[in-house]
Amino acid sequence: MFIIILILLLFFPLPVSAIDPNQSVVTVESRHGQGTGFFINSRGFLLTNQHVTRGQAQIDIHTQPGRKLSAILYYTDERLDLALYRVDAINTPALPLDTSGTFPFGEKVFSIGSPLGVEQYENSGELERMVSRQGVEYLQVKMRSFPGISGSPLFTQDGIIIGVNTFSSGENTLALPADKVVGFLQARGIEFIAMDLQNVTPSAQEAPRQLTWERFGSYLLIWNLILFALHIGLGIYNYRVRRGLFQPNYTDGEPVKEDDEI
């Protein structure tokens, strides 16, 4: 039974569960200053703005539980101002990205970032409209931002990411829409959690084959514990069987012959 459950865990994707946005958001530190990032899947991949790290090959991040990890650069896109990094960790908490391309204008949206050295700062504002900057469409939010908020996720009350906060414009914040982020990830074959705001049913993009082996590594300890328990159980069983078959019974120093059952 244990082996069957383990096989199911290894070869079938885990269901999407509710994630605390604070756990998904990280503080990014590079030679060029501090910014924000967030995990996009359970395999340690995270996004931030390209202007936060300027393509630095290795950066440091701080997670909500207080861990400090090193992240390695995978891809950048200067036009979209995106940088994709990866930490050596699994089961990283990730929020779903909206794939609908439609946005809840006029509604309240939320953000968590690390402005001015303050980590996990929560902010909110009203999603107003789409604006164009340098040939790229952005979501405009009536929300004041400060240095360090770049790369933070803009998400709905349900925890669905609709954009990446990129610029500050007076009392407004400009965020790259999530559908542009989805295109960036799909073009590079990166797994992420997807969700359609019009039909809130989670779906996972197809994972690369190496994900199976990463899961196998994470469950290797469970395999060893199962095998160890089987060895101990078989050893005890063999000992009791041998003792019952071959140890004679004695009365006053003489063997006693047992009667056959009838």
C-alpha positions as MATLAB code, in Angstrom:
seq = 'MFIIILILLLFFPLPVSAIDPNQSVVTVESRHGQGTGFFINSRGFLLTNQHVTRGQAQIDIHTQPGRKLSAILYYTDERLDLALYRVDAINTPALPLDTSGTFPFGEKVFSIGSPLGVEQYENSGELERMVSRQGVEYLQVKMRSFPGISGSPLFTQDGIIIGVNTFSSGENTLALPADKVVGFLQARGIEFIAMDLQNVTPSAQEAPRQLTWERFGSYLLIWNLILFALHIGLGIYNYRVRRGLFQPNYTDGEPVKEDDEI';
ca = [
       0.000    0.000    0.000;
       2.808    2.425    0.898;
       4.614    1.671   -2.372;
       1.461    2.297   -4.429;
       0.901    5.675   -2.734;
       4.524    6.651   -3.322;
       4.305    5.781   -7.026;
       1.190    7.950   -7.354;
       3.014   10.869   -5.713;
       5.974   10.484   -8.047;
       4.215   10.211  -11.378;
       1.086   12.332  -10.975;
       1.074   16.129  -10.383;
       0.116   17.329   -6.942;
      -3.198   19.201   -6.686;
      -3.177   22.983   -6.423;
      -3.742   24.076   -2.864;
      -4.323   27.430   -1.209;
      -1.021   29.270   -0.728;
      -0.380   32.190    1.580;
       0.891   35.001   -0.717;
       3.447   35.976    1.928;
       5.108   32.565    1.580;
       5.387   32.903   -2.191;
       6.966   36.379   -2.179;
      10.723   36.789   -1.578;
      13.119   39.680   -1.081;
      15.760   39.932   -3.806;
      19.269   41.225   -3.112;
      21.787   41.979   -5.841;
      24.778   44.255   -6.364;
      22.368   46.803   -7.806;
      20.039   47.029   -4.836;
      17.018   45.355   -3.318;
      13.804   44.304   -4.987;
      11.093   41.689   -4.835;
      10.374   38.360   -6.515;
       7.925   35.491   -6.276;
       7.882   31.753   -6.943;
       6.005   30.567  -10.029;
       6.204   26.804   -9.378;
       7.170   24.228   -6.764;
      10.600   23.611   -8.301;
      12.327   26.744   -7.067;
      11.779   29.008  -10.100;
      11.072   32.642   -9.294;
      10.463   35.849  -11.223;
      11.604   39.408  -10.661;
      12.230   42.464  -12.817;
      15.304   42.518  -14.995;
      16.158   46.042  -13.867;
      16.346   44.819  -10.239;
      19.296   42.482  -10.900;
      20.487   43.720  -14.331;
      21.225   40.180  -15.387;
      23.408   39.307  -12.403;
      24.245   35.599  -12.655;
      23.691   34.827   -8.972;
      21.635   36.696   -6.385;
      20.482   36.189   -2.798;
      16.862   35.925   -1.754;
      15.103   35.966    1.612;
      11.987   33.839    2.056;
       9.163   34.442    4.490;
      10.299   31.692    6.941;
      13.588   33.580    7.261;
      15.758   31.444    4.983;
      18.496   32.966    2.855;
      19.102   31.185   -0.445;
      21.209   31.713   -3.550;
      19.415   31.901   -6.883;
      20.932   31.252  -10.323;
      19.888   33.179  -13.434;
      18.072   31.177  -16.127;
      16.485   33.658  -18.565;
      15.953   37.389  -19.007;
      13.815   39.513  -21.300;
      14.907   43.132  -21.432;
      11.828   44.289  -23.347;
       9.392   42.807  -20.822;
      11.798   43.615  -17.966;
      11.656   40.048  -16.608;
      14.339   37.840  -15.065;
      13.844   34.176  -14.181;
      15.961   32.640  -11.413;
      16.035   29.310   -9.645;
      16.970   28.265   -6.121;
      18.112   24.781   -5.143;
      14.879   23.846   -3.397;
      11.666   21.955   -4.057;
       8.099   22.379   -2.867;
       8.429   26.145   -3.072;
       4.993   27.773   -2.525;
       3.662   29.353   -5.715;
       0.584   31.371   -6.624;
      -1.296   30.705   -9.900;
      -0.879   33.015  -12.898;
      -3.977   34.279  -14.687;
      -4.118   33.129  -18.322;
      -7.425   34.709  -19.365;
      -6.045   38.037  -20.599;
      -9.040   39.769  -19.027;
      -8.665   41.854  -15.903;
     -10.978   42.986  -13.078;
     -10.865   46.728  -13.778;
     -12.474   48.804  -11.063;
     -11.848   46.177   -8.407;
      -9.415   46.114   -5.520;
      -6.113   44.317   -6.071;
      -3.222   43.555   -3.753;
       0.554   43.451   -3.618;
       3.333   42.266   -1.291;
       6.882   43.542   -1.683;
      10.058   44.795   -0.042;
      10.214   48.590   -0.406;
      12.889   50.680    1.276;
      14.341   47.707    3.145;
      10.982   46.676    4.651;
      10.173   43.041    3.845;
       6.680   41.640    3.248;
       5.023   45.040    2.998;
       1.356   44.648    2.003;
      -0.348   47.204   -0.178;
      -3.578   47.502   -2.163;
      -5.230   49.720   -4.733;
      -7.807   49.912   -7.502;
      -7.109   48.432  -10.922;
      -7.876   51.290  -13.315;
      -6.933   50.681  -16.955;
      -4.324   49.612  -19.499;
      -1.571   52.065  -20.487;
       1.301   51.834  -22.950;
       4.934   52.490  -22.094;
       7.833   51.971  -24.492;
       5.662   49.828  -26.739;
       4.516   47.494  -23.933;
       1.025   47.427  -22.400;
       0.827   47.689  -18.604;
      -1.893   47.531  -15.995;
      -2.311   50.838  -14.145;
      -3.177   50.560  -10.464;
      -4.171   53.434   -8.205;
      -1.507   52.436   -5.676;
       1.596   54.315   -4.584;
       4.818   52.315   -4.730;
       8.330   52.821   -3.388;
      11.798   51.636   -4.473;
      12.142   47.908   -3.856;
       8.600   46.999   -4.892;
       9.732   46.119   -8.426;
       9.213   42.454   -9.226;
       6.411   41.964   -6.709;
       3.199   40.189   -7.726;
      -0.087   41.999   -8.274;
      -2.870   39.606   -7.331;
      -6.596   39.373   -6.727;
      -8.333   38.691   -3.450;
      -8.363   35.012   -4.422;
      -4.556   34.977   -4.696;
      -4.407   34.838   -8.518;
      -1.507   36.814   -9.994;
      -2.631   39.240  -12.702;
       0.625   41.176  -13.116;
       4.181   41.996  -12.050;
       4.681   45.444  -10.504;
       7.370   47.101  -12.593;
       7.180   50.913  -12.542;
       5.968   53.673  -10.281;
       4.272   56.677  -11.855;
       3.304   59.265   -9.262;
       0.351   57.905   -7.326;
       0.070   54.941   -9.694;
       1.857   51.647  -10.149;
       2.339   49.989  -13.543;
       2.322   46.190  -13.689;
       3.208   43.893  -16.579;
       0.054   41.827  -17.313;
       0.149   38.161  -16.378;
      -0.560   36.967  -19.924;
       2.780   38.500  -20.984;
       4.466   36.599  -18.149;
       2.743   33.388  -19.239;
       4.056   33.870  -22.788;
       7.568   34.449  -21.437;
       7.456   31.182  -19.462;
       5.801   29.086  -22.167;
       8.364   30.158  -24.761;
      11.090   28.738  -22.499;
       9.284   25.562  -21.469;
       8.999   26.531  -17.802;
       6.312   24.867  -15.682;
       3.925   27.134  -13.808;
       0.500   27.072  -12.167;
      -2.201   28.511  -14.409;
      -5.700   29.744  -13.631;
      -8.376   31.447  -15.702;
     -10.133   34.283  -13.890;
     -13.227   33.597  -15.983;
     -13.263   29.972  -14.894;
     -11.502   29.576  -11.565;
     -10.396   25.966  -12.028;
      -6.677   25.370  -11.439;
      -4.611   23.527  -14.019;
      -0.923   22.728  -14.085;
       1.129   23.181  -17.243;
       2.848   20.013  -18.407;
       6.010   19.501  -16.397;
       9.375   18.565  -17.913;
      10.425   14.929  -17.483;
      13.101   15.758  -14.947;
      10.388   16.691  -12.459;
       9.793   12.959  -11.869;
      13.384   12.450  -10.798;
      13.312   15.501   -8.554;
      10.290   14.069   -6.818;
      12.014   10.689   -6.628;
      14.920   12.362   -4.858;
      12.617   14.080   -2.410;
      10.919   10.775   -1.562;
      14.102    8.691   -1.478;
      14.142    8.795    2.311;
      10.640    7.341    2.387;
      11.770    4.481    0.139;
      14.674    3.726    2.467;
      12.439    3.774    5.537;
       9.988    1.381    3.889;
      12.763   -1.022    2.892;
      14.300   -0.817    6.362;
      10.933   -1.610    7.963;
      10.476   -4.583    5.611;
      13.932   -5.940    6.501;
      13.237   -5.635   10.213;
       9.831   -7.277    9.827;
      11.186  -10.186    7.793;
      14.033  -10.647   10.249;
      11.654  -10.884   13.203;
       9.369  -13.227   11.274;
      12.223  -15.563   10.302;
      13.569  -15.597   13.852;
      10.190  -16.532   15.319;
       9.583  -19.209   12.674;
      12.984  -20.835   13.194;
      12.607  -20.734   16.967;
       9.169  -22.358   16.812;
      10.276  -25.134   14.434;
      13.630  -26.140   15.829;
      13.628  -25.452   19.572;
      12.585  -28.662   21.445;
      10.502  -28.666   24.629;
      12.090  -30.130   27.808;
      10.579  -31.578   31.007;
      12.967  -32.654   33.805;
      15.840  -32.549   31.365;
      14.249  -34.917   28.777;
      12.756  -34.017   25.426;
       8.996  -34.332   25.239;
       7.497  -35.711   22.085;
       4.443  -33.767   21.004;
       1.347  -35.670   19.845;
       0.131  -35.169   16.335;
      -3.130  -33.355   15.906;
      -6.127  -35.531   14.916;
];
